Amino acid sequence: MAKIKYVEFGGTEHVVDVPTGRTVMEGARDNAVPGIDADCGGACACSTCHVYVAPEWVEKLSPIDPMEEDMLDFAYQPDPARSRLTCQIKVTDALDGLVVNLPEKQI
């Protein structure tokens, strides 16, 4: 289990316990965190679970695979250094304390 902090665009924070093996997107969806739409249900077929990973966490995540990179092209204001799709971030104990910032909107 890892505590993940989701920070809405306006600054509201949601700290959620997400079970190991789930995704950061599932943690948001299962706990009604606003701003993660997850329209495709985690199939990496849209960009509606886009977030900006806090700088201190970027290097601790697994690398972006080509499919995620392609989908990020459709995200709202992607940041090449910090943007990720939460459906592609598997939760491990090592991610306890992960902070993700939500964009102004999802498209």
C-alpha positions as a Markdown table, in Angstrom:
| # | Residue | x | y | z |
|---|---|---|---|---|
| 1 | Met | 0.0 | 0.0 | 0.0 |
| 2 | Ala | 1.3 | 3.5 | -0.9 |
| 3 | Lys | 0.0 | 6.9 | 0.0 |
| 4 | Ile | -0.4 | 8.9 | -3.2 |
| 5 | Lys | -1.1 | 12.7 | -3.1 |
| 6 | Tyr | -3.2 | 14.0 | -5.9 |
| 7 | Val | -3.2 | 17.8 | -6.1 |
| 8 | Glu | -6.0 | 19.4 | -8.1 |
| 9 | Phe | -5.3 | 22.4 | -10.4 |
| 10 | Gly | -6.7 | 24.8 | -7.7 |
| 11 | Gly | -4.5 | 23.3 | -5.0 |
| 12 | Thr | -6.9 | 21.0 | -3.2 |
| 13 | Glu | -5.0 | 17.9 | -2.1 |
| 14 | His | -6.3 | 14.3 | -1.8 |
| 15 | Val | -4.1 | 11.7 | -0.1 |
| 16 | Val | -5.2 | 8.2 | -0.9 |
| 17 | Asp | -4.0 | 4.8 | 0.1 |
| 18 | Val | -3.6 | 2.8 | -3.1 |
| 19 | Pro | -2.9 | -1.0 | -2.9 |
| 20 | Thr | 0.3 | -2.3 | -4.4 |
| 21 | Gly | -0.3 | -3.6 | -8.0 |
| 22 | Arg | -3.1 | -1.1 | -8.8 |
| 23 | Thr | -2.4 | 2.0 | -10.9 |
| 24 | Val | -2.3 | 5.6 | -9.8 |
| 25 | Met | -5.4 | 6.1 | -12.0 |
| 26 | Glu | -7.3 | 3.3 | -10.3 |
| 27 | Gly | -6.5 | 4.9 | -6.9 |
| 28 | Ala | -8.0 | 8.2 | -8.1 |
| 29 | Arg | -11.0 | 6.6 | -9.7 |
| 30 | Asp | -11.8 | 4.4 | -6.8 |
| 31 | Asn | -11.6 | 7.3 | -4.4 |
| 32 | Ala | -13.5 | 9.8 | -6.5 |
| 33 | Val | -10.6 | 12.2 | -6.9 |
| 34 | Pro | -11.8 | 14.9 | -9.2 |
| 35 | Gly | -9.8 | 15.7 | -12.4 |
| 36 | Ile | -8.9 | 12.1 | -13.4 |
| 37 | Asp | -11.5 | 11.2 | -16.0 |
| 38 | Ala | -10.0 | 7.9 | -17.1 |
| 39 | Asp | -12.4 | 7.7 | -20.1 |
| 40 | Cys | -10.7 | 4.5 | -21.5 |
| 41 | Gly | -10.6 | 2.7 | -18.2 |
| 42 | Gly | -6.9 | 2.3 | -18.1 |
| 43 | Ala | -6.2 | 1.0 | -21.6 |
| 44 | Cys | -3.8 | 3.7 | -22.6 |
| 45 | Ala | -6.2 | 4.7 | -25.4 |
| 46 | Cys | -6.8 | 8.3 | -24.3 |
| 47 | Ser | -5.1 | 11.1 | -22.3 |
| 48 | Thr | -7.8 | 11.8 | -19.7 |
| 49 | Cys | -5.7 | 10.6 | -16.7 |
| 50 | His | -2.8 | 12.9 | -17.5 |
| 51 | Val | -0.9 | 14.4 | -14.6 |
| 52 | Tyr | 2.3 | 16.2 | -13.9 |
| 53 | Val | 4.6 | 14.2 | -11.6 |
| 54 | Ala | 6.3 | 16.2 | -8.9 |
| 55 | Pro | 9.9 | 16.8 | -10.0 |
| 56 | Glu | 11.5 | 14.7 | -7.1 |
| 57 | Trp | 9.5 | 11.7 | -8.3 |
| 58 | Val | 10.1 | 11.7 | -12.0 |
| 59 | Glu | 13.3 | 9.6 | -12.0 |
| 60 | Lys | 11.7 | 7.1 | -9.6 |
| 61 | Leu | 9.1 | 6.0 | -12.1 |
| 62 | Ser | 9.5 | 3.4 | -14.8 |
| 63 | Pro | 10.3 | 5.0 | -18.2 |
| 64 | Ile | 7.5 | 6.0 | -20.5 |
| 65 | Asp | 6.8 | 3.4 | -23.2 |
| 66 | Pro | 6.1 | 4.4 | -26.8 |
| 67 | Met | 2.3 | 3.9 | -26.5 |
| 68 | Glu | 2.1 | 6.2 | -23.5 |
| 69 | Glu | 4.3 | 8.7 | -25.2 |
| 70 | Asp | 2.0 | 8.8 | -28.2 |
| 71 | Met | -1.1 | 9.3 | -26.0 |
| 72 | Leu | 0.6 | 12.2 | -24.2 |
| 73 | Asp | 0.6 | 14.1 | -27.5 |
| 74 | Phe | -3.2 | 14.4 | -27.0 |
| 75 | Ala | -3.0 | 15.6 | -23.4 |
| 76 | Tyr | -3.8 | 19.2 | -22.3 |
| 77 | Gln | -0.5 | 21.1 | -22.1 |
| 78 | Pro | 1.9 | 18.2 | -21.7 |
| 79 | Asp | 5.2 | 18.8 | -20.1 |
| 80 | Pro | 7.9 | 16.7 | -21.7 |
| 81 | Ala | 9.8 | 16.3 | -18.4 |
| 82 | Arg | 6.9 | 15.6 | -16.0 |
| 83 | Ser | 3.7 | 14.5 | -17.8 |
| 84 | Arg | 2.5 | 10.9 | -17.3 |
| 85 | Leu | -0.7 | 8.9 | -17.8 |
| 86 | Thr | -1.7 | 7.6 | -14.4 |
| 87 | Cys | -3.1 | 4.4 | -15.9 |
| 88 | Gln | 0.5 | 3.5 | -16.8 |
| 89 | Ile | 2.0 | 4.0 | -13.3 |
| 90 | Lys | 1.8 | 0.8 | -11.3 |
| 91 | Val | 1.8 | 1.3 | -7.5 |
| 92 | Thr | 4.6 | -0.3 | -5.5 |
| 93 | Asp | 5.7 | 0.3 | -1.9 |
| 94 | Ala | 8.6 | 2.4 | -3.3 |
| 95 | Leu | 6.0 | 5.0 | -4.5 |
| 96 | Asp | 4.7 | 5.7 | -1.0 |
| 97 | Gly | 4.5 | 9.5 | -0.9 |
| 98 | Leu | 4.2 | 10.0 | -4.7 |
| 99 | Val | 2.8 | 13.5 | -5.6 |
| 100 | Val | 1.0 | 14.1 | -8.8 |
| 101 | Asn | -0.5 | 17.5 | -9.9 |
| 102 | Leu | -3.5 | 17.5 | -12.1 |
| 103 | Pro | -3.8 | 19.8 | -15.2 |
| 104 | Glu | -6.3 | 22.5 | -15.5 |
| 105 | Lys | -8.5 | 20.1 | -17.6 |
| 106 | Gln | -8.4 | 16.8 | -19.3 |
| 107 | Ile | -9.0 | 16.4 | -23.1 |
